[in-house]
Amino acid sequence: MQVTQALNLEVFKQGGSLKMGIFSQNEPPATLKHYNQISVSFEEINGLCQELVCILNRAARIETEAQSMRKIGRLLWDHLLSRPIKEKLKSSLPAQLTLSLDEELIHIPWELIFDGSDFLSLKFSMGRLVRSRGESMNPRYRNLSDEVRMLILANPTGDLDSAYSEGLNIKNQFAHKKKNVCVDFKSTSIDKAYVKKNICDYDIVHFAGHCEFDKKDSQRSGWMFTDGVFSVEEILKMGQSSDLPVLVFSNACHSAELSPGLINSGYQEANFNLAGAFLLAGVRHYIGSIRKIEDTVSQEFGRKFYTQLLSGVSVGESLRLAKLKLIKEHGLAGLHWTSYMLYGDPGFVFFKTRTRKPNKLSLSSGFKRAAFSAGRLVLIIVLGLLAAFWVPKLNPGKAYLFMSSQAQYRKGNNQAAVSLGVQAINKDRNFLNVYPVVANAYWRMGEKEKALKYYFDYVLRSERLKNKNHLADSYIKLGWFYQLAGQYVQARQFYDKALSLSRQLKDRVNEAAALRKLAVWHIENNNLEASLELLTKSVAINLAGGNNFEYRRNLASDYFDIGLVFANKDDYAGAKEFYEKSRKIFEQLKLENELSDCYFNLGEIYLFQKEYQKAMDYYFMGLKIDLRQNNKVNLASDYNMVGELYLEMDDLAEAESHFKHSSALAEEINSPPDLAAANYNLGLLYKRMGKKKLAREHWRKAQEVYRRIDLEKYQEIRNQLLELDVS
């Protein structure tokens, strides 16, 4: 539907009545405006609003709920609007409708008014403008640049996997659709300082996380970050000196009192507290959600909204079409579509569509055939000359850069590997082999967001080129990234895609790799039998591959993971046997990164068996490799494991040194699991030394991290803290 009209409905509150008028924005401003006035029972209106909240909070999603909503919406239509307004809205073709409201009227669900045929927000492209009686701030407004900049803040507190996935999906969507949009993605461990420093650099900000609503002091409401609430008060201060974004999409639930999926009677005020702060500070358009909806539904809504926005549809119409998409997929009674509202001009268009100009010259068909024949001959000659003289000089350029990047990566010169790899990509963005090298180098350095970017680019470029073998490989690598980050749902999705695709292609190398990664996924989810079954299938594939390098590497990895299964079963003899098998192949193939893992796992087995010197020997063999490769991610874990060995040996000074080294490195690379483990071990150490205050301090640090990532461990530390206080 193309919106052809633009209407403005102005509503004022005057005592016990409403004064209202409706005007066309497409016509010159009228010299004299006419308003109607009607008496309203606000007590009755508030009662209807309360009934509506009850419907929105019910778990059942059946047609009778939709019917109840229509009835309440129809009563609001009857009681809130004057006859001329109703006639105008009823007779209007689908249009853009801007509501200009007094601040006292924001609690009324105007979008859910039902005219007998449709809800207003489904018929009209709607947005709210609010007349505030607060002090005017004279905000600075931002102008859109030619290249739109977008910031995605996803899962800032680290406890919403779905928000992380939502942010990545939006980033992926923009990467597919627009070349003139620069998207930055920031996730986990985001503090307020980062937002304050950077938010004014962007035109669009999408927030997916928690929002705290403080009923006692609305100025303290706001977005949740690792160090607290980015509050209404702080937002207002920023607007005094900065150009804030043009659009803020706050896809957050209000977490003050109710379950995340529920709303209370003040949901409109809660939404407006934050919206109003952004609007007063200079944000032109604010989209807020009144409650948390199901993860898949939220992602569907975001995808449809941004698809429309990118194609040149106005912000209000994009919102309306996204709501209709949810209704089509989940039914009107699903009520998911009721969760979003827009403050701002619904007619604003972010991405103007460009029409192609027709060619001014037209050639006769005969002349075009002759020109084509001559042109083809010239083209053949030129291509022949290029093939003879230039191609041999051009192609080795990117190949040489790629091989040099690989060599630097193997040497542990990760920054050099990145620099050379990026140069190769700049020469040829379709040179797929180089993407995982750059991603792996960034991962080693602890720069996980940059690593994720290149893993994702590997996926996107493989999809674009329809190179299915590389696509399967990219799915595996991206899945492994998610698994290492503890994002198991996303990891499983990519592994399943890789397995399905590799089997379609009869790509046995990637099939075996996908089976093995799925096996490790099952190990970490305590399903050892399923893991062993998958590894047995992978071993059979790799044994059939003979001496091929890829099959041999996969086989060694299979043996390593079988050893891991036996270790989890406390079968140390079986674990050691398979670790040794994998070690021999890794040494033959000179695969140092894999050898480091193998040495540490062998060392751990010897630690369990109290053979401390052998454990130490293997640990230091692995540590030597990781130091040579400057693998910061591995080193954060390495120092912790070595510290545990020293603690077991009662060498407390060495244990303390290694735990502190692990903690510092974990903070540097932002690795919450390693940081929590190091602080937990420091607590154990200081308890043994009789330093209860230090033990308590470090256990509380560990507890704070585990609260977000491992509730079982969090409870364990809580009990240990209680015991410490008693002893």
Order of alpha helices (4+ residues) and beta strands (2+ residues): beta-beta-beta-alpha-alpha-alpha-beta-alpha-beta-beta-alpha-beta-alpha-beta-beta-beta-alpha-beta-alpha-beta-alpha-alpha-beta-alpha-alpha-alpha-alpha-alpha-alpha-alpha-alpha-alpha-alpha-alpha-alpha-alpha-alpha-alpha-alpha-alpha-alpha
